[in-house]
Every structure is written in C-alpha cells, then in structure tokens.
Amino acid sequence: MSEHITHLAVCDDCLRLMGAMAGIHPALCDAARDHRDTARLGAVTRSTDSFNPALLERVRDGWETRQPAEHLEEKLAYALGALTHRAADRTMKPVFRLLGADDPQDPTDVSVYHDVFLFREVYKGGTELPYSPAMFGAESEFEEVFRVLVQRALLAMHTFIPDRQDPEGWLDRLFRLRQDFYVEIARYARAYHSPDPAKVQAYIVEGRFYDADEPLIRCARAAQEGQAPSEDEVATALRATPRSKYAEALARGVGYLLAANRFFCREIPLEEARTAWHIGIPDH
C-alpha cells in the first residue's frame, strides 16, 4: 500500500491536465477517459522502465491495424499510468530519503502522511473514486474492511502462480504479506484519526508537500470538478516553478505524458522519448 494513494492521485491529476492540452492524439485522450482503472494499475506498478518504452512503441506501431483481441487501448492506458508512477517516484523518493532518513519503517511515516493527506484533499475523504468513505470510518471499521478486502486481493494475486514444489515456502510468504499489511493498515489508521502534529508540520507543512493555491494544483482541482481549465491556464501553470512537491510531481508527470504524445505522433524517436522520461538518468 506504500504510496498507493499518492501514485493514484498523481496519475488522475496528470491525465486530467493532459486532457486540457491541445494537440493530444485522440488515442491518448480516449485511453485516459475510457480505461482509467487500467491507467491506475500502471500507476501503482513498480519497475516498468525495462518494458514500458517498448510497450508504447508496440502500441503505436500497431495502432492503425489493431484488433480487439490485442487490447491496445488498455495497454496504452497502462503505459500512460506507468509514466505517472515514474514521475511520482522521481519527485518523492528523494523526499523520503531526506525526511525519512532516520525512520527504519517501510513505508516511512513520510509516505503514510502524504497518502493520508491526499486521501482527504484529492479524494475528498473517499467520496471520489476509486476510494470509498468506508475506508476511513471508525478506526476499527477501517482496519476490518481493509483486512478483508486485501486478504482477498493477496490470495487472488498469490494464487496466480502457486509454488507446487515448495508449498510451505509459498504459505510462509503469504502469511508474511498478510502480517505486513496488518501492521501497515494500523499505521494508516492512526495517521488519519490521530495525526501527530509534529509529523504533519514536518512532512506536510515544512516539507512543502501540497499548496492548494498553486496554479497547477488549482487547474487539477478545477478539472476534477468539471470546470475544465483552458489550455493557456494549464500551459502557464506548467511553466511556473513548482512551490510544492506535489505540483512538481504533476509538472513532471504531464511532461512525461506530453513526450509520450510526441512519440505516439511520431514527432520524436524512442531514444529522445526515453531521455524526456529521464530513463537511465539518476534522480537527485
């Protein structure tokens, strides 16, 4: 669950902002609109750099002759979401290393407090999809709901490839996943219901995590409310120096999506797109 909400928020907001830009290939707009859940799946998938550029190339090259069984629309949505994951990671990982340097937990409290903040701010306490207000009901209810849902998810994922040669090892790994999740959920519940003021000050305020008055964030929230910002508003906001880490993640993510659009439209080659996505370039 680490950074799950942050990754989804960056994905949703970047796709909203992309939709306000002119010159976006209809394929990208349609994928973002019609397959948002698949894009979100890409947004929470780790280590996609090894295959995502080739996936985008395959989708682009096969687009005009695509067949329904190829699911290229869904694959495109997934690839776009994966780019926003990369943008969030390159923005936030240095923050976690700095602010969470003395925190041995995985995830760090920095990550937990960021997720909880965005659950309130972007997903309005769960009244916005894909979440639900039931996630953060009474603390005991929150934990119970998530234990049931995630146990089912873990079981479903874990049984895709059961290890018949080592069933006990397979079960040990499953039990460890379940136990780790129990511990993590309790931490999220505490951060939501009983936040530590010192951590809020350090991770959100002093860490400059989110500024609701920032132009790019205002554009994202307006798009979320159905008040589509103009292309000029978004373009101007993108040119502004980000004041918060969340706005920085959005600017980077939209930049990655615009590079994907240029690549899809055959305006730039794959190597130039890889450079625009900072693949192979160390973060700071």
C-alpha positions as CSV (number, residue, x, y, z in Angstrom):
1,M,0.0,0.0,0.0
2,S,3.1,2.3,0.3
3,E,2.5,5.5,-1.7
4,H,-0.6,3.9,-3.3
5,I,-2.8,6.9,-2.8
6,T,-0.1,9.4,-3.9
7,H,0.6,7.4,-7.1
8,L,-3.1,7.3,-8.0
9,A,-3.6,11.0,-7.2
10,V,-0.6,12.0,-9.4
11,C,-2.0,9.7,-12.2
12,D,-5.5,11.0,-12.0
13,D,-4.4,14.6,-11.9
14,C,-1.9,14.3,-14.7
15,L,-4.4,12.6,-17.0
16,R,-6.9,15.4,-16.2
17,L,-4.3,18.1,-17.1
18,M,-3.3,16.2,-20.2
19,G,-7.0,16.3,-21.3
20,A,-6.9,20.1,-21.2
21,M,-4.0,20.3,-23.6
22,A,-4.4,20.8,-27.4
23,G,-2.6,18.6,-29.8
24,I,-3.0,15.4,-27.8
25,H,-3.6,12.4,-30.0
26,P,-7.2,11.1,-29.7
27,A,-5.8,7.6,-28.8
28,L,-4.3,9.0,-25.6
29,C,-7.3,11.0,-24.7
30,D,-9.6,8.0,-25.2
31,A,-7.3,5.7,-23.3
32,A,-7.2,8.1,-20.3
33,R,-11.0,8.5,-20.4
34,D,-12.2,5.0,-21.1
35,H,-9.6,2.9,-19.3
36,R,-8.8,5.0,-16.2
37,D,-8.7,1.9,-13.9
38,T,-6.1,0.3,-16.2
39,A,-4.0,3.6,-16.1
40,R,-4.2,3.4,-12.3
41,L,-2.9,-0.1,-12.4
42,G,0.1,1.2,-14.3
43,A,0.4,4.0,-11.8
44,V,1.0,1.5,-8.9
45,T,3.2,-0.9,-10.8
46,R,6.9,-0.7,-9.9
47,S,9.9,-1.1,-12.2
48,T,8.2,-0.5,-15.6
49,D,11.2,1.2,-17.2
50,S,12.5,-2.1,-18.5
51,F,9.5,-2.7,-20.7
52,N,7.3,0.4,-20.9
53,P,9.1,2.2,-23.8
54,A,8.9,-0.9,-25.9
55,L,5.3,-1.4,-24.9
56,L,4.5,2.2,-26.1
57,E,6.4,1.5,-29.3
58,R,4.4,-1.7,-29.9
59,V,1.1,0.1,-29.3
60,R,2.0,3.0,-31.5
61,D,3.2,0.8,-34.4
62,G,0.2,-1.5,-34.2
63,W,-2.4,1.2,-33.6
64,E,-3.9,1.6,-37.1
65,T,-4.2,-2.2,-37.7
66,R,-5.2,-3.1,-34.1
67,Q,-7.6,-5.9,-33.4
68,P,-9.9,-6.1,-30.3
69,A,-8.1,-9.1,-29.0
70,E,-4.9,-7.2,-28.7
71,H,-6.3,-4.8,-26.1
72,L,-4.1,-2.0,-27.3
73,E,-6.3,0.7,-25.9
74,E,-5.9,-0.8,-22.4
75,K,-2.2,-1.3,-22.9
76,L,-1.8,2.3,-23.9
77,A,-3.7,3.4,-20.7
78,Y,-1.5,1.2,-18.6
79,A,1.7,2.7,-20.2
80,L,0.5,6.2,-19.5
81,G,-0.2,5.4,-15.9
82,A,3.2,3.8,-15.6
83,L,4.8,7.1,-16.7
84,T,3.0,9.0,-14.0
85,H,4.3,6.4,-11.5
86,R,7.8,7.3,-12.6
87,A,7.1,11.0,-12.2
88,A,5.9,10.5,-8.7
89,D,8.8,8.3,-7.8
90,R,11.4,10.7,-9.1
91,T,9.8,13.5,-7.2
92,M,9.1,11.9,-3.9
93,K,11.8,9.3,-3.4
94,P,14.4,12.0,-2.6
95,V,12.0,13.5,-0.1
96,F,11.5,10.1,1.6
97,R,15.3,9.7,1.8
98,L,15.7,13.1,3.3
99,L,12.8,13.4,5.7
100,G,12.6,9.7,6.5
101,A,16.3,9.2,6.8
102,D,16.0,8.1,10.5
103,D,12.8,6.1,10.0
104,P,13.5,2.3,9.7
105,Q,9.9,1.5,8.8
106,D,8.8,0.5,5.4
107,P,6.9,2.6,4.3
108,T,8.2,5.6,6.2
109,D,5.9,7.8,8.1
110,V,6.5,10.5,5.4
111,S,4.9,8.3,2.8
112,V,2.0,7.4,5.1
113,Y,1.2,11.0,6.0
114,H,1.4,12.0,2.3
115,D,-1.1,9.3,1.4
116,V,-3.5,10.2,4.1
117,F,-3.3,13.9,3.2
118,L,-4.1,13.2,-0.4
119,F,-6.9,10.9,0.6
120,R,-8.5,13.9,2.3
121,E,-7.5,16.6,-0.2
122,V,-7.8,14.9,-3.6
123,Y,-10.3,12.1,-2.9
124,K,-12.4,14.1,-0.5
125,G,-12.3,11.6,2.3
126,G,-13.2,8.8,0.0
127,T,-16.2,10.3,-1.8
128,E,-14.2,10.3,-5.1
129,L,-13.4,7.1,-7.0
130,P,-11.7,4.8,-6.7
131,Y,-11.9,5.1,-2.9
132,S,-14.9,4.9,-0.5
133,P,-15.7,6.8,2.7
134,A,-15.8,3.4,4.4
135,M,-12.0,3.3,4.1
136,F,-11.8,5.8,6.9
137,G,-14.8,5.2,9.1
138,A,-14.1,4.4,12.7
139,E,-10.6,3.2,13.1
140,S,-11.7,-0.4,13.9
141,E,-14.1,-0.4,10.9
142,F,-11.3,0.9,8.6
143,E,-8.9,-1.8,9.6
144,E,-11.6,-4.6,9.4
145,V,-12.8,-3.6,5.9
146,F,-9.3,-3.4,4.6
147,R,-8.2,-6.6,6.2
148,V,-11.0,-8.5,4.4
149,L,-10.5,-6.8,1.0
150,V,-6.8,-7.0,0.9
151,Q,-6.7,-10.6,2.2
152,R,-8.8,-11.5,-0.8
153,A,-6.6,-9.5,-3.1
154,L,-3.4,-11.1,-1.7
155,L,-4.9,-14.5,-2.1
156,A,-6.0,-13.9,-5.6
157,M,-2.6,-12.5,-6.6
158,H,-0.7,-15.1,-4.8
159,T,-2.5,-18.0,-6.3
160,F,-1.8,-17.0,-9.9
161,I,1.4,-18.9,-9.6
162,P,1.3,-21.3,-6.7
163,D,4.6,-23.0,-5.9
164,R,3.8,-26.7,-6.0
165,Q,7.4,-27.6,-5.4
166,D,7.6,-25.5,-2.2
167,P,4.0,-25.2,-0.7
168,E,5.3,-24.4,2.8
169,G,7.5,-21.6,1.5
170,W,4.6,-20.3,-0.6
171,L,2.4,-20.2,2.5
172,D,5.2,-18.6,4.6
173,R,5.4,-15.8,2.0
174,L,1.6,-15.4,2.0
175,F,1.5,-15.2,5.8
176,R,4.3,-12.6,5.8
177,L,2.5,-10.4,3.3
178,R,-0.7,-10.6,5.3
179,Q,1.1,-9.7,8.6
180,D,3.0,-6.8,7.0
181,F,-0.3,-5.4,5.7
182,Y,-1.9,-5.6,9.1
183,V,0.9,-3.5,10.6
184,E,0.7,-1.0,7.7
185,I,-3.1,-0.6,7.9
186,A,-2.9,0.2,11.6
187,R,-0.3,2.9,10.9
188,Y,-2.5,4.5,8.2
189,A,-5.5,4.4,10.6
190,R,-3.5,6.2,13.3
191,A,-2.2,8.8,10.9
192,Y,-5.7,9.5,9.7
193,H,-7.6,9.5,13.0
194,S,-4.9,10.7,15.4
195,P,-2.2,12.5,13.4
196,D,1.0,13.5,15.2
197,P,1.1,17.4,14.9
198,A,4.9,17.3,14.7
199,K,4.8,14.9,11.8
200,V,2.2,16.9,10.0
201,Q,4.3,20.0,10.5
202,A,7.5,18.3,9.3
203,Y,6.1,16.2,6.4
204,I,3.3,18.4,5.0
205,V,4.0,22.0,6.0
206,E,7.8,22.3,6.3
207,G,8.2,19.6,3.6
208,R,6.2,21.8,1.2
209,F,4.2,18.8,0.1
210,Y,1.0,20.5,-1.2
211,D,-0.1,24.0,-1.8
212,A,-3.8,24.3,-2.8
213,D,-3.2,27.8,-4.1
214,E,-0.6,26.7,-6.6
215,P,-1.7,27.3,-10.2
216,L,-1.1,23.7,-11.5
217,I,-2.9,22.2,-8.5
218,R,-5.8,24.7,-8.9
219,C,-6.1,23.6,-12.6
220,A,-6.1,19.9,-11.5
221,R,-8.8,20.5,-8.9
222,A,-10.9,22.6,-11.4
223,A,-10.7,19.8,-13.9
224,Q,-11.8,17.3,-11.2
225,E,-14.8,19.5,-10.5
226,G,-15.7,19.5,-14.2
227,Q,-14.6,23.2,-14.7
228,A,-12.2,22.5,-17.4
229,P,-9.2,24.8,-17.3
230,S,-8.1,26.3,-20.6
231,E,-5.0,25.2,-22.4
232,D,-3.4,28.6,-21.7
233,E,-4.1,28.2,-18.0
234,V,-2.5,24.8,-17.8
235,A,0.4,25.8,-20.0
236,T,1.1,28.9,-17.9
237,A,0.9,26.8,-14.7
238,L,3.3,24.2,-16.2
239,R,5.9,27.0,-16.9
240,A,5.7,28.2,-13.3
241,T,8.4,27.0,-10.9
242,P,6.6,24.5,-8.5
243,R,6.3,25.6,-4.9
244,S,5.3,22.2,-3.6
245,K,6.5,18.7,-4.2
246,Y,3.0,17.6,-5.4
247,A,3.0,20.3,-8.0
248,E,6.5,19.3,-9.0
249,A,5.3,15.7,-9.5
250,L,2.3,16.9,-11.6
251,A,4.6,19.0,-13.8
252,R,7.0,16.1,-14.3
253,G,4.1,13.7,-15.0
254,V,2.5,16.0,-17.5
255,G,5.8,16.5,-19.2
256,Y,6.2,12.7,-19.5
257,L,2.8,12.4,-21.0
258,L,3.4,15.1,-23.5
259,A,6.6,13.3,-24.5
260,A,4.6,10.1,-24.9
261,N,2.2,12.1,-27.1
262,R,5.0,13.4,-29.3
263,F,6.4,9.9,-29.6
264,F,3.0,8.4,-30.4
265,C,2.5,11.1,-33.1
266,R,6.0,10.2,-34.5
267,E,7.4,13.6,-33.8
268,I,10.4,12.2,-31.8
269,P,12.2,8.9,-31.9
270,L,12.2,6.4,-29.0
271,E,15.6,7.4,-27.7
272,E,14.6,11.1,-27.4
273,A,11.4,10.0,-25.6
274,R,13.5,7.9,-23.2
275,T,15.6,10.9,-22.4
276,A,12.4,13.0,-21.9
277,W,11.2,10.3,-19.5
278,H,14.6,10.5,-17.7
279,I,15.2,6.8,-18.2
280,G,18.8,6.0,-17.4
281,I,19.3,9.4,-15.8
282,P,19.8,9.2,-12.0
283,D,17.5,11.1,-9.8
284,H,18.8,13.6,-7.2
